[in-house]
Amino acid sequence: MKKILTILSVLTFVIPMFLFAQNNDGKGKKLMAADHFKKMDTDNDKKVSKEEWQKFHDGFFLELDKDGDGSISFDELKGKQMENRDKMKEKAKENQKQGKKKNQTTIPE
């Protein structure tokens, strides 16, 4: 029971982190939250029902539960955070490369 409460407590902090994190495109917190909301609102009625909320977060839980044992270990949670961090770093590198290409000018000979 203590493990479950600990995991739920950690998830309470992780989910808002995903919702309100700044993205690399500079669009900010509002668009990240709006995107998350649109993903949950499967019937497009501009409301998220309890059923939609639970279905979305059940999917999130299943994504975190890598070994499929019905619970999330701290290592699984940490692994997901590392995976997300690596994806963000890759995206930042890609964006930086694209920015450099746009800024490069050719010198006529």
Secondary structure, DSSP 8 states (H G I E B T S, - for coil): -HHHHHHHHHHHHHHHHHHH---TTS--HHHHHHHHHHHH-TT-SS---HHHHHHHHHHHHHHH-TT-SSS--HHHHHHHHHHHHHHHHHHHHHHHHHHHHHH------
